[in-house]
């Protein structure tokens, strides 16, 4: 498992010439990080956008020094409650999709985050509570978008009127949650992560191993198969653009709708989201599912920090919506 260190932060801040004190955005997704230590708050106090999705983090903590933080993405981690964000007064968007948040009452810790406009909790146990949406809207009247859907005036009025009753029902519903089952699910996710990491290490070792006695033709074929894949940055440097690819041969849909690019991927209803990584950049999107890459270019520059992802409870499809920058 990976620990957040100064060295890691400098490696991930090459776009800012490795300067941490002025760093505005950093991506630390899919590193199998288990804990947010004090390093981020010590070296990166001007951070505005922080991507920590697809890790193994169980608690939100040590972010109190990030006073300028606007967007925090902690989707697909091991969180069971919302906490540790009371000091992030400029927070505008929080994505906790596909965690294990069952303590819905913990959303009350966001009351003082007056600038919070957008919250994503889909894929958490708490979203199955009968009055989930109304409770969140009533508790956080500053919200404009919840789980990708705009909060209407009528919802706000109804939520405000019913909040005391709804809160009591939520408290009762939480008491019936099987916390032990959730712990087992978290352990299973951790095991899945370890299995993926071990498989990757074994593949890398196999590629490095020099097998004696094979012919030159076989050796050449093996060399071609094991040729390292280029990163998007390397592709841009070599070809002037990222290359489009669909290694998983998914029958995806990619279209423009109401000022957004929409990518709909049939990933499978029963596939764990721990196998999925989504990276949205201003000119392209890269989705990795079980190690296979779907990479597409945007014809127009997008607002990558405002992207959202949802999973259909019926089909299991992953639907990603990315707003186009400066869209009239």
C-alpha positions in Angstrom: 0.0 0.0 0.0 1.2 3.5 -0.8 1.7 6.3 1.7 1.3 10.0 0.8 4.9 11.4 0.9 6.6 14.6 -0.2 8.3 12.6 -2.9 5.0 11.2 -4.2 3.4 14.7 -4.3 6.4 16.1 -6.3 6.1 13.3 -8.8 2.4 14.0 -9.2 2.9 17.8 -9.6 5.1 17.8 -12.7 2.5 20.0 -14.4 3.5 22.6 -11.8 7.2 22.0 -12.1 7.2 20.0 -8.9 6.4 23.1 -6.9 4.1 22.1 -4.0 3.5 25.4 -2.2 1.7 26.9 -5.2 0.0 23.7 -6.4 -3.7 24.1 -7.2 -4.6 20.6 -8.4 -3.3 17.1 -7.8 -4.4 13.6 -8.8 -3.7 10.7 -6.3 -6.2 8.2 -7.5 -5.7 4.4 -7.7 -2.6 4.3 -5.5 -4.1 2.0 -2.8 -3.7 4.8 -0.3 -5.1 3.8 3.1 -4.8 7.0 5.1 -4.7 10.8 4.5 -1.7 11.8 6.6 -0.5 15.3 7.4 1.8 15.6 4.4 -0.9 17.1 2.1 -1.8 19.9 4.6 1.9 20.6 5.2 3.1 21.0 1.7 0.0 21.8 -0.5 -1.9 24.5 1.4 -3.1 26.2 -1.8 -4.8 23.1 -3.3 -8.2 23.7 -4.9 -8.8 20.4 -6.5 -7.9 17.0 -4.9 -8.5 13.7 -6.6 -8.3 10.7 -4.1 -10.8 8.4 -5.8 -10.3 4.6 -6.0 -8.1 4.1 -3.0 -8.6 2.4 0.4 -9.2 5.4 2.6 -11.5 4.8 5.6 -11.6 8.2 7.2 -11.6 11.8 5.9 -9.0 13.7 8.0 -6.0 16.0 8.0 -7.5 18.3 5.3 -8.2 21.2 7.7 -5.2 23.2 6.4 -6.6 23.2 2.8 -8.6 26.4 3.2 -8.9 26.9 -0.6 -10.1 23.4 -1.4 -13.0 23.7 -3.9 -13.5 20.1 -5.2 -12.7 16.9 -3.3 -13.2 13.5 -5.1 -13.1 10.5 -2.8 -15.3 8.1 -4.8 -14.7 4.4 -4.5 -13.0 4.3 -1.1 -13.9 2.7 2.3 -15.7 5.7 4.0 -18.5 4.8 6.3 -19.4 8.4 7.5 -18.9 12.0 6.4 -16.5 14.0 8.6 -13.4 16.1 8.8 -14.4 18.8 6.4 -15.8 21.5 8.7 -12.7 23.7 8.2 -12.9 23.6 4.4 -15.2 26.6 4.1 -14.6 27.1 0.3 -15.6 23.5 -0.6 -18.0 23.6 -3.5 -18.2 20.0 -4.8 -17.8 16.7 -2.9 -17.9 13.3 -4.6 -18.2 10.3 -2.3 -19.8 7.9 -4.8 -19.5 4.2 -4.2 -18.2 4.2 -0.6 -19.9 2.5 2.4 -21.5 5.6 4.0 -24.3 4.2 6.2 -24.3 7.0 8.8 -26.5 9.5 6.9 -26.8 11.8 10.0 -23.1 12.5 9.6 -24.1 14.7 6.6 -24.9 17.3 9.3 -21.1 18.0 9.6 -21.4 19.8 6.2 -23.9 22.4 7.5 -21.2 25.0 7.9 -19.8 24.5 4.4 -21.9 27.3 3.1 -20.4 27.2 -0.4 -21.1 23.5 -1.0 -23.2 23.4 -4.1 -22.8 19.8 -5.3 -22.8 16.5 -3.4 -22.6 12.9 -4.8 -23.5 9.9 -2.6 -24.8 7.4 -5.1 -23.6 3.8 -4.4 -23.6 4.2 -0.6 -25.9 2.3 1.7 -27.5 5.5 3.0 -29.0 6.3 -0.4 -31.4 3.4 0.1 -33.1 5.0 3.1 -36.7 5.9 2.5 -36.3 9.7 2.9 -32.6 10.0 2.0 -32.9 12.8 -0.6 -35.3 15.0 1.3 -33.2 14.6 4.5 -30.0 15.7 2.7 -31.7 18.6 1.0 -33.4 19.8 4.3 -30.1 19.5 6.2 -28.0 21.2 3.5 -30.2 24.0 2.0 -27.1 25.4 0.2 -27.0 22.4 -2.1 -27.9 23.0 -5.8 -27.2 19.5 -7.1 -27.5 16.1 -5.3 -26.4 12.9 -7.1 -26.3 14.7 -10.5 -29.9 16.0 -10.2 -30.8 19.6 -9.6 -32.5 20.4 -6.3 -35.9 22.0 -7.1 -37.6 24.8 -5.1 -40.5 22.4 -4.2 -38.0 19.9 -2.9 -36.4 22.5 -0.6 -39.8 23.7 0.7 -41.0 20.1 1.4 -37.7 19.1 3.0 -37.7 22.1 5.3 -41.3 21.4 6.4 -40.7 17.7 7.1 -37.1 17.7 8.3 -37.7 17.0 12.1 -39.9 14.0 11.2 -37.6 12.8 8.4 -34.5 13.0 10.7 -36.2 10.8 13.3 -37.0 8.2 10.7 -33.5 8.3 9.3 -32.1 7.8 12.8 -34.3 4.7 13.3 -33.4 3.3 9.9 -29.7 3.6 10.6 -30.1 1.5 13.7 -31.1 -1.4 11.5 -28.0 -1.3 9.4 -25.8 -4.5 9.6 -22.5 -2.8 10.2 -20.7 -6.2 10.4 -21.8 -7.0 6.8 -20.4 -3.6 5.7 -17.1 -4.4 7.3 -17.0 -7.7 5.4 -17.7 -5.8 2.2 -14.9 -3.4 2.9 -12.5 -6.3 3.6 -13.6 -7.9 0.3 -12.8 -4.7 -1.6 -9.4 -4.5 0.0 -8.7 -8.2 -1.0 -9.8 -7.4 -4.5 -7.4 -4.5 -4.6 -4.6 -6.6 -3.4 -5.4 -9.3 -6.0 -5.2 -6.7 -8.7 -1.9 -5.3 -7.4 -0.4 -8.8 -7.2 -1.5 -9.7 -10.7 0.0 -6.5 -12.0 3.3 -7.3 -10.3 3.4 -10.8 -11.6 2.8 -9.5 -15.2 5.6 -7.0 -14.8 8.0 -9.7 -13.5 7.1 -12.0 -16.3 7.8 -9.2 -18.9 11.2 -8.6 -17.3 12.2 -12.3 -17.2 14.5 -13.3 -19.9 13.5 -16.7 -21.2 16.4 -18.7 -22.7 16.1 -20.9 -25.7 13.4 -19.2 -27.7 13.9 -18.4 -31.3 14.6 -15.0 -32.7 11.1 -14.8 -34.2 9.4 -15.8 -30.9 11.7 -13.4 -29.1 10.7 -10.5 -31.4 7.0 -11.3 -31.0 7.4 -11.5 -27.2 9.2 -8.1 -27.3 6.4 -6.5 -29.3 3.7 -7.8 -26.9 5.6 -6.6 -23.9 6.3 -3.1 -25.3 5.4 -0.6 -22.7 2.2 1.3 -23.2 2.5 5.1 -23.6 0.8 7.3 -21.0 -1.5 10.1 -22.4 1.3 12.6 -21.7 3.8 10.5 -23.7 1.3 10.2 -26.6 0.8 13.9 -26.7 4.6 14.4 -26.7 5.1 11.8 -29.5 2.0 12.3 -31.7 0.7 15.7 -30.7 -2.5 14.2 -29.3 -3.8 11.3 -27.2 -4.6 8.2 -29.2 -8.2 6.9 -29.1 -8.5 3.3 -28.0 -11.0 0.7 -26.8 -9.0 -2.2 -25.4 -12.0 -3.8 -23.8 -14.1 -3.7 -27.0 -17.0 -2.1 -25.0 -20.1 -1.2 -27.0 -20.1 2.3 -25.5 -22.1 5.4 -26.4 -20.4 8.8 -26.7 -22.4 11.8 -27.6 -23.0 15.5 -26.9 -26.1 16.6 -25.1 -27.2 19.9 -23.6 -23.7 21.3 -23.3 -22.2 18.1 -22.0 -20.3 15.2 -23.4 -21.9 11.9 -22.2 -20.1 8.6 -22.1 -22.2 5.5 -21.4 -20.2 2.3 -20.8 -21.9 -1.1 -20.4 -19.5 -2.3 -17.7 -21.7 -5.1 -16.3 -24.1 -5.0 -13.4 -22.1 -7.1 -11.0 -18.6 -5.8 -11.6 -17.1 -4.1 -8.5 -16.3 -0.4 -8.9 -12.9 -1.1 -7.4 -11.9 -2.3 -10.9 -12.8 1.1 -12.4 -10.7 4.3 -12.7 -11.9 7.4 -14.4 -9.5 10.2 -15.4 -11.1 13.3 -17.1 -8.7 15.9 -18.6 -9.6 19.1 -20.6 -9.0 17.4 -23.9 -9.7 13.7 -23.3 -11.2 11.1 -21.0 -9.5 7.8 -20.0 -11.5 5.0 -18.3 -9.7 1.9 -17.1 -11.7 -1.2 -16.3 -9.9 -4.2 -15.1 -6.7 -2.9 -16.6 -8.2 -2.3 -20.1 -8.3 1.3 -21.3 -11.1 3.2 -23.1 -9.6 6.6 -24.2 -11.5 9.2 -26.2 -10.7 12.7 -27.3 -13.0 15.7 -26.9 -13.6 17.9 -29.9 -14.1 20.8 -27.5 -12.3 21.6 -24.2 -14.2 20.6 -21.1 -14.5 21.6 -17.5 -12.9 18.4 -16.2 -13.3 19.3 -12.5 -17.1 19.5 -13.0 -17.4 16.0 -14.4 -19.8 13.5 -12.7 -20.2 9.8 -12.9 -23.2 7.6 -12.0 -23.9 3.9 -12.2 -27.3 2.6 -13.3 -28.9 0.4 -10.6 -30.8 -1.4 -13.4 -28.1 -2.1 -16.0 -24.9 -1.5 -14.2 -23.8 1.0 -16.9 -21.4 3.7 -16.0 -22.6 7.1 -17.2 -20.1 10.0 -17.2 -21.2 13.5 -17.9 -18.6 16.2 -18.6 -19.6 19.9 -19.2 -18.1 21.7 -22.2 -16.1 24.8 -21.2 -17.6 28.2 -22.1 -20.7 26.6 -23.4 -23.3 29.3 -24.3 
